[in-house]
Amino acid sequence: MRETLSDTPVLLAVGPRRSEKTTLARAAGGDDRTYLTLDDQTTLEAARTDPVAFIRELDRATIDEVQPVPGLLLAIKRMVDDDMGIKELGGSRRKPPGTRT
């Protein structure tokens, strides 16, 4: 994960709940990244209110539990297009009904 983040602007870690994504992201992020989780109500509201401003205020960051704010992914895409920095993301995803593993 660290090697990927050295030259890739965004890394999205997706997997089932309780599969250690947060643990991995925090370990790979190290001390040089701000860690934010959208499980925190204040952080969640800031991301929902203005996703673009939320992203612009960050430099190197790990943003965990991104799934409640779909507009955040578009803001991050814009950030990458504008070359504004490097972000790392995480979140759980439920399988769509009727799908198999």
C-alpha positions as CSV (number, residue, x, y, z in Angstrom):
1,M,0.0,0.0,0.0
2,R,2.8,2.5,0.9
3,E,4.6,1.7,-2.4
4,T,1.4,2.3,-4.4
5,L,0.8,5.6,-2.6
6,S,4.3,6.8,-3.4
7,D,3.2,7.4,-7.1
8,T,-0.5,7.0,-7.2
9,P,-2.8,9.9,-6.2
10,V,-5.7,7.9,-4.8
11,L,-6.0,4.4,-3.3
12,L,-9.4,3.0,-2.6
13,A,-9.5,0.0,-0.2
14,V,-12.8,-1.8,-0.6
15,G,-13.9,-5.0,1.0
16,P,-16.4,-6.7,3.4
17,R,-17.0,-5.3,6.9
18,R,-14.4,-6.2,9.5
19,S,-11.8,-7.3,7.0
20,E,-9.1,-5.0,8.6
21,K,-9.2,-2.3,5.9
22,T,-9.0,0.5,8.5
23,T,-6.1,-1.2,10.3
24,L,-4.2,-1.6,7.0
25,A,-4.9,1.9,5.9
26,R,-3.8,3.4,9.2
27,A,-0.6,1.3,9.3
28,A,0.3,2.1,5.6
29,G,-0.5,5.8,6.1
30,G,2.0,6.3,8.8
31,D,2.5,9.6,10.7
32,D,2.7,11.8,7.6
33,R,-1.0,11.5,6.8
34,T,-4.0,13.0,8.5
35,Y,-6.5,10.2,9.4
36,L,-10.2,11.1,9.2
37,T,-13.2,8.9,9.5
38,L,-16.7,9.7,8.4
39,D,-17.9,7.8,11.4
40,D,-17.2,11.0,13.2
41,Q,-20.4,13.2,13.0
42,T,-18.6,16.5,12.6
43,T,-16.3,15.2,9.9
44,L,-19.3,13.6,8.1
45,E,-21.2,16.8,8.1
46,A,-18.3,18.8,6.8
47,A,-17.9,16.2,3.9
48,R,-21.6,16.3,3.1
49,T,-21.9,20.1,3.3
50,D,-19.2,20.8,0.7
51,P,-17.2,17.8,-0.5
52,V,-15.0,19.9,-2.7
53,A,-14.0,22.2,0.1
54,F,-13.5,19.3,2.4
55,I,-11.0,17.7,0.0
56,R,-9.2,20.9,-0.8
57,E,-8.4,21.5,2.9
58,L,-6.5,18.2,3.0
59,D,-2.9,17.5,1.9
60,R,-2.0,13.9,2.5
61,A,-4.9,12.1,4.1
62,T,-6.6,8.8,4.9
63,I,-10.3,9.1,4.7
64,D,-12.1,6.1,6.2
65,E,-15.8,5.2,5.8
66,V,-16.4,7.2,2.6
67,Q,-19.5,5.4,1.5
68,P,-22.1,7.7,3.2
69,V,-20.9,10.7,1.1
70,P,-21.0,9.6,-2.6
71,G,-20.3,13.2,-3.7
72,L,-16.9,12.9,-2.0
73,L,-15.7,10.5,-4.7
74,L,-16.5,13.0,-7.4
75,A,-14.7,15.7,-5.4
76,I,-11.7,13.4,-5.2
77,K,-11.8,12.8,-8.9
78,R,-11.8,16.5,-9.4
79,M,-8.8,16.8,-7.0
80,V,-6.9,14.2,-9.0
81,D,-7.8,15.9,-12.3
82,D,-6.5,19.2,-10.8
83,D,-3.5,17.5,-9.2
84,M,-4.2,18.8,-5.7
85,G,-2.5,16.0,-3.7
86,I,-2.7,12.4,-2.7
87,K,-5.5,10.7,-0.7
88,E,-6.2,7.2,0.6
89,L,-9.7,6.0,1.1
90,G,-11.5,3.1,2.7
91,G,-15.0,1.8,3.1
92,S,-17.1,-1.3,3.3
93,R,-19.4,-2.5,0.6
94,R,-22.3,-4.8,0.8
95,K,-22.9,-7.2,-2.0
96,P,-25.8,-6.3,-4.2
97,P,-28.8,-8.6,-3.7
98,G,-28.7,-11.7,-5.8
99,T,-25.0,-11.7,-6.4
100,R,-22.7,-14.6,-5.6
101,T,-19.1,-14.7,-4.4
